[in-house]
Amino acid sequence: MPFTAQDLRYKTEQSYPLLYAYLHRTAQRFLGALKYDAFEVDTVIGHVVEQLVRLGLLGGGDRTPLTALDSLNDAQFYAFLSRSVRNKAIDRLRKRSAQTTIISDHDLFNEDDGENNPLNEATLSLWGTAPFATPEELTLQLASQYQLRSLLKHCILHLSAAPNQLQAVLQELQEFGADDLFQNVLEELKLNLPTETNPHVSQHKDHAHKKLRNCLQQQSSNLTVLIALRLTMYTKVSATPSEYVVELQTLAQQDLSEENVRQGLRGLVAEGLLDWQGESIVRLTSAQLKRLLRFYKDE
């Protein structure tokens, strides 16, 4: 056997590439017609990696308590991995089959307005880019994504005051294969989704996405995101058509100095979201303002 449960716990740097290769082969075997679909293969792999991290096995070392997996022999451990891959692959095959008609009728990724994806410009893959160079890189990447997922869950829970919007987002989570997050929200809110689709689901989805993005921005500790949020809050229409303006002093309130604001603005310029050359008045186009409403990064 190329690696064991103990290897994953204590020798993550050496064993993770072997784990990834094994999961990749197994995922392709169980995905059948979808074996060459990179998104589906990565979704299955990510699900299993996430399980191992959540259980404290992958990269856990002596920092996490031993689990039942640690006591399995090699054959039993590989059987567990294979079964986990198989179950997720079957789940993805069923979801892809169910989505075929839905996606043909409702384009979930409309290039014109970009409003139909709740994770748009907000999240990265839950398992990062594999294989990782070091166990520290793996741990930091997954910890970052768990933090973001917890934040996203917090924002989704706030949609409970708007049941139709909440339902639209939960259905979308199901379609995207975010099963753990979907189940966590259902359990916390003690919800049962209706069997019939709301005829106005697209409209509810759009409103929900706007609320989610705003909630993510408000909860962020990233300076660039904070400045993006303040630009959307404090800009006013100028005398020039389709132009919005705001003074630096308006953005520098309470917890931010003017230098903080300038640093955040420079970050937005680097992201290609803003044209600003250090002036005391920031000028935005309506298109830039719309992009700032969607901007989010978790690092």
C-alpha positions in Angstrom: 0.0 0.0 0.0 1.5 3.4 -0.9 0.2 5.2 2.2 -1.6 4.4 5.5 -3.9 6.3 7.8 -0.9 6.9 10.0 1.0 8.4 7.1 -1.8 10.9 6.4 -1.7 11.9 10.1 2.1 12.2 10.6 3.6 12.4 7.1 1.2 14.6 5.2 3.8 16.2 2.9 4.8 12.8 1.5 1.5 11.0 1.6 -0.9 13.7 0.4 0.1 13.4 -3.3 -0.3 9.6 -3.1 -3.7 10.1 -1.5 -4.7 12.5 -4.2 -3.6 10.2 -7.0 -5.5 7.3 -5.4 -8.7 9.4 -5.0 -8.4 10.6 -8.6 -8.2 7.1 -10.0 -11.0 5.8 -7.8 -13.2 8.8 -8.6 -12.8 8.3 -12.3 -13.7 4.7 -12.0 -16.9 5.3 -10.1 -18.0 8.4 -12.1 -18.4 6.4 -15.3 -19.5 8.8 -18.1 -18.3 11.8 -16.0 -14.8 10.3 -15.5 -13.2 13.0 -17.7 -15.2 15.9 -16.2 -12.6 17.7 -14.1 -15.2 19.5 -12.0 -16.9 16.3 -11.0 -13.7 14.5 -10.3 -12.4 17.4 -8.1 -15.8 17.6 -6.3 -15.6 13.9 -5.3 -11.9 14.2 -4.3 -12.6 17.4 -2.3 -15.4 15.7 -0.4 -13.2 12.9 0.8 -10.3 15.2 1.7 -12.7 17.4 3.6 -13.9 14.4 5.5 -10.4 13.4 6.5 -9.5 17.0 7.6 -12.8 17.4 9.6 -12.2 14.1 11.4 -8.7 15.3 12.3 -6.8 12.6 10.5 -5.2 14.4 7.5 -2.4 16.5 8.9 -3.7 16.1 12.4 -0.4 14.8 13.9 -0.7 14.7 17.7 -2.8 17.9 17.8 -6.1 16.0 17.2 -7.4 12.9 19.0 -7.2 9.5 17.4 -10.2 8.4 15.4 -11.7 5.0 14.5 -9.9 5.4 11.2 -6.5 5.2 13.0 -7.3 1.7 14.2 -8.2 0.3 10.8 -5.8 -2.0 9.1 -4.6 -1.0 5.6 -7.3 -3.0 3.7 -10.1 -1.6 5.9 -8.8 2.0 5.5 -8.7 1.7 1.7 -12.2 0.1 1.8 -13.3 3.2 3.7 -11.8 5.6 1.1 -13.2 3.6 -1.8 -16.7 3.6 -0.2 -16.5 7.3 0.5 -15.5 8.0 -3.1 -18.2 5.7 -4.5 -21.0 7.2 -2.4 -20.1 10.8 -3.5 -19.7 9.7 -7.1 -23.2 8.2 -7.1 -24.5 11.3 -5.5 -22.9 13.5 -8.2 -24.2 11.2 -11.0 -27.7 11.6 -9.6 -27.4 15.3 -9.3 -26.0 15.8 -12.8 -28.9 13.8 -14.2 -31.4 15.9 -12.3 -29.7 19.1 -13.3 -29.7 18.5 -17.0 -33.2 19.8 -17.6 -32.9 22.6 -15.0 -29.7 24.0 -16.5 -31.1 24.0 -20.0 -34.0 26.1 -18.8 -32.2 28.4 -16.4 -28.6 29.4 -17.1 -27.0 29.4 -13.6 -24.0 31.4 -14.8 -25.4 34.2 -16.9 -22.4 36.1 -18.4 -24.4 39.3 -18.7 -25.2 40.1 -15.1 -23.2 37.5 -13.1 -26.0 37.5 -10.5 -26.9 33.8 -10.5 -24.1 32.3 -8.5 -24.0 32.9 -4.7 -20.4 31.9 -4.6 -19.5 34.3 -7.4 -16.1 36.1 -6.6 -16.6 34.9 -3.0 -15.2 31.5 -2.6 -12.4 29.2 -3.7 -12.3 25.4 -4.0 -12.7 23.8 -0.5 -9.6 21.7 -1.1 -7.3 24.2 -2.8 -4.8 23.3 -5.5 -3.4 19.8 -5.2 -1.0 18.4 -4.5 0.2 20.8 -1.9 3.9 21.5 -1.5 3.8 21.2 2.3 1.4 20.0 5.0 1.4 23.6 6.4 0.2 24.8 3.0 -2.6 22.2 3.0 -3.6 23.1 6.6 -3.6 26.8 6.0 -5.6 26.5 2.8 -8.3 24.2 4.3 -8.5 26.3 7.5 -9.1 29.4 5.4 -11.8 27.7 3.4 -13.5 26.3 6.5 -13.5 29.8 7.9 -15.1 31.1 4.8 -17.7 28.3 4.7 -18.6 29.1 8.3 -19.0 32.8 7.3 -21.1 31.8 4.3 -23.3 29.6 6.5 -23.7 32.6 8.9 -24.9 34.8 6.0 -27.2 32.1 4.7 -28.9 31.7 8.1 -29.7 35.4 8.0 -31.9 34.7 5.0 -34.3 32.9 7.2 -36.4 36.1 7.4 -37.0 35.7 3.7 -38.1 32.0 3.3 -38.3 32.2 -0.5 -34.8 33.5 -0.9 -33.5 31.0 1.6 -35.2 28.2 -0.3 -33.7 29.4 -3.6 -30.1 29.4 -2.1 -30.5 26.0 -0.5 -31.7 24.5 -3.7 -28.7 25.9 -5.4 -26.3 24.5 -2.8 -27.8 21.1 -3.6 -27.3 21.6 -7.3 -23.6 22.6 -6.7 -23.0 19.6 -4.5 -22.3 21.5 -1.3 -24.0 18.8 0.7 -22.4 19.3 4.1 -23.2 23.0 4.1 -26.7 22.3 2.9 -27.4 19.7 5.7 -25.9 22.0 8.4 -28.2 24.8 7.5 -31.3 22.5 7.3 -30.5 21.0 10.7 -29.8 24.4 12.4 -33.0 25.9 11.1 -35.0 22.7 11.4 -36.2 23.1 7.8 -37.9 20.8 5.3 -37.7 22.1 1.7 -40.9 22.1 -0.3 -41.1 19.5 -3.1 -42.4 22.0 -5.6 -40.2 24.7 -7.1 -41.2 28.3 -6.6 -42.2 29.7 -10.0 -40.3 33.0 -9.2 -37.2 31.2 -8.0 -34.8 33.1 -10.3 -36.0 36.5 -8.9 -35.7 35.2 -5.3 -32.2 33.9 -6.1 -31.0 37.2 -7.4 -32.2 39.1 -4.3 -30.6 36.4 -2.0 -27.3 36.6 -3.8 -27.1 40.4 -3.3 -27.8 39.9 0.4 -25.2 37.2 0.7 -22.5 39.3 -1.0 -23.3 42.2 1.2 -23.2 40.1 4.3 -19.8 38.5 3.3 -18.4 42.0 2.8 -19.7 43.3 6.1 -18.1 40.3 8.0 -14.8 40.5 6.2 -11.6 41.7 8.0 -9.8 42.3 4.7 -9.0 46.0 4.2 -9.6 45.9 0.4 -13.0 44.4 0.9 -13.9 46.9 3.6 -13.0 49.8 1.3 -15.0 48.3 -1.5 -18.0 48.1 0.8 -17.6 51.7 1.9 -17.3 52.9 -1.7 -20.7 51.2 -2.4 -22.2 52.8 0.7 -20.9 56.4 0.6 -20.5 57.3 -3.1 -22.9 59.8 -4.6 -24.0 60.7 -8.1 -21.8 63.4 -9.5 -22.7 66.1 -12.1 -21.1 63.9 -14.8 -23.5 61.3 -16.2 -23.0 57.7 -15.0 -20.2 58.9 -12.5 -20.1 58.5 -8.7 -17.8 60.3 -6.4 -16.7 60.2 -2.7 -14.1 62.0 -0.7 -11.3 60.1 1.0 -12.2 61.7 4.4 -15.7 60.2 4.0 -14.2 56.7 3.7 -11.9 57.2 6.6 -14.3 56.9 9.6 -13.8 55.6 13.1 -11.5 52.6 12.8 -9.8 53.6 9.6 -7.1 56.2 9.0 -6.7 58.0 5.7 -3.6 55.9 5.0 -5.7 52.8 5.6 -8.1 54.0 3.0 -5.4 54.8 0.5 -3.9 51.3 1.1 -7.3 49.7 0.4 -7.9 51.8 -2.7 -4.5 50.8 -4.0 -5.5 47.2 -3.5 -8.7 47.8 -5.5 -6.6 49.4 -8.3 -4.3 46.3 -8.3 -7.5 44.1 -8.6 -8.5 46.1 -11.7 -11.6 47.3 -10.0 -10.8 51.0 -9.7 -9.1 53.8 -11.6 -7.5 56.0 -8.9 -4.2 57.9 -8.9 -4.1 59.2 -5.4 -6.6 62.0 -5.7 -8.6 63.2 -2.6 -11.8 62.4 -4.5 -12.5 58.9 -5.8 -14.4 58.7 -9.0 -16.3 55.5 -10.1 -18.3 54.5 -13.1 -21.6 52.7 -12.7 -19.9 49.5 -14.1 -17.1 49.8 -11.5 -19.6 50.3 -8.7 -21.5 47.2 -9.8 -18.3 45.1 -9.7 -17.4 46.5 -6.2 -20.8 45.3 -5.0 -19.7 41.7 -5.9 -16.1 41.9 -4.7 -14.9 39.6 -2.0 -11.6 37.9 -1.1 -10.8 35.9 2.1 -7.1 36.6 2.5 
